[in-house]
Amino acid sequence: MESRYYPGVEADVIKLTTELRDLFDEDFDVQTMQVSSTAVLQARKSSTLRDITGLSAAVTIKITPETGGTRVEVGMQKWFDKAAVAAVAFLVSGVLIALPALGAYWQYKLTEDAWKIIEEHIARKAGGYVPPMPGRCGTCGTAASAGSAYCSSCGANLHVGLTCPHCNAIQKDPNARFCNSCGKAITS
């Protein structure tokens, strides 16, 4: 289950849950529940034929208000289900291997669409800015490798104390997109 913490942002849990429910069309079985302070939404698009062909899709989303922010977790159906169907499909006919691949893509897309709705909600609550998550680039959100000076995806400066390529000023904010001295972009 992927977990993201949004410091300083208190999500409107009821509104976010409603927005996420709207993502799932009438073909999904959707249930919501409250477990302590955590709102849980589960959605499943399944049938016997979908299960056999590897086209079923399921996702669980947990929204937890925490002191100083909001934590959101998104988990999806185990990929083992798709792999098992793919193995059988390959043995029966090479053409059928496309079905579990399509199911895996739909599963991935469903999760990405859910994160998009969550990020948009958080950005609205934070005044248009999504705070960077620890261990991720403040510019593009890519997971940062330990000890990396620059983001491997967009080139953003990841550490304080590094210098601006334009004016050589020492950076004070590890998630800065622009130099704290000259204002120019610090990504190369």
N, C-alpha and C positions, 0 to 999 in steps of 0.2 A: 504494500500500500504506500503510495507516494504521499508525503506529508509536507505541507508548506505552512510557515508561520508568518503572519503579517503584523509586525510590531506597530503599535500605535493606531491600529484600525479596528474599530468595533463594528463588525458586520451586522446588518439587520438580518438575523437568522431566518425569520419568517419570510421576509421578502426574497432572500437568496434561495431558500428552499422552493418557493413558488416559481422563481425564475428557472431553477433547475428542472422542476416538474414540467415546465413548458417545453423544455428541450426534447422530452420523450413524447413521441406521438401516441396515438391511441393503440398502436400495436404493442406497446410496452406494458408490462404489469409493474406498477409503481406503488411502493408503500413508504410511508414516512413514520418515524417514531421518535420519541424523546427518551434518551437514556441518560439520567442525571442531567448535566448541563449540555450534553451533546445531542444535536439534532442529526438523525440518521435517515438518509434517503437511499432506497434500494430500487433499482430498475432492472427489469429482465425482459428480454425478447426471446422467447423460447417456445419450441414445440418439439414433438418427437422427430419430425422430419428435419428441423433445424439442428437438433442435437446430433442426429446421425450424420448429417452433411457438414457439420462444423460451422454452421452459420448462426448459432445462438450467440447472444451477447448479454452480458450482465455487468453491472457496475454498482459499487457501494460508495456513498459520499457521506463523510462525517464532518460536521461543522461544530467546533467547540470554542465558545468565547473563553478567553483566558485573561488573566491579569495583564493589562498592557497590550492586548492584541487579540487576534483570532487565529486559530489553527484549523486548517482544512486538510482532510485526508481523502484521497480517491484511490479506490482499489478496483481491480477488474477481475473477471473470470480468469482462472488459471490457464496459462498458455499450454499446459500439458494436454488439456482437452483437445485443443486444435492440433497439436502434434500427433496425438494418437489417431485422430480421424485422418490426418494427412498420411500417416503410415499405411493405414488400411486402404485409403484411396489410391495410393501409389501402387500397392499390390494388385488391386482390382483393375485399375486403368490409369495411365499417366495423365489423362485429360482431367480426371476427377480431382487431381491434386489442387486444382485451382479453387475448388470450393472451400477447403479449410483456409487457404491463403486469403480468400475474399472475406471469410469470417474473421480472421485475425485483423485484417485491415479495418473492417467495420468496428471491431472492438477498440482498436487504437483510435479511430476517428471519434468514436463516442466519448472516450476519455478526454481527448484533446478538446472537443466541443464543450465538455463540462468545465474543463480548466479555463477556457476562454470566457465563459459566462461568469465564473468565480472571479477571475482577474478583472473583468469589466466592473463587477459589483464593488470589489475592493477599491478600484481606481475611483469610482464615483464617491464612495464613502471617504476616501482620502483626499478628495479635491483634485482628482485627475492624475495623481501620482501613486504608483504602487511601490511601497518601500522595498529596497533590496533584501533578499533573504540571506542569512548567514551562509557562507560557503558558495555563494553564487555571484556572478558578475552583476554589478549594479546597472550596467548598461543594457545587456541583452538577456540576462537571467540564466546563462549557461553555468553549469556546475564548474567551479574553479578547482583545479588540481592544487593540492597542498604545496606551498612554496612557489607557486607561479607568480611572476611579476605582472604579466599581462594576460588578458583573456585570450584563450586559444580560438575563440569564435569571432570576436569583434575587435580585439586588440586593445581594449580599455585597460588603463592602469589599475591594478588590483591592490596595490599596497601604498601606504603612506610612506613618505620619505623618498619616493622616486621623483625624478625631475621631469618637468614639462619639456617636450621636444622643441618647443618654440622659444621659450624664454629661460629655460633651465631652473625655474622656480621649484622648490620642494613642495610636493603635494601634501595637503593636510587631511584630505578625505579619501579613504580607499575606494569609495564608490563614485568618485567625481567623474563626470563626463567632460567637464571643461576645467581648464587650469584655474586655480584659485588666485592667480596673480594677473595673467594676461587675458584670461577669458576664452582663449582659443581651445578648440577641441583637443583633448589629450589622446584620442584614439588615432592610430596611424593607419 
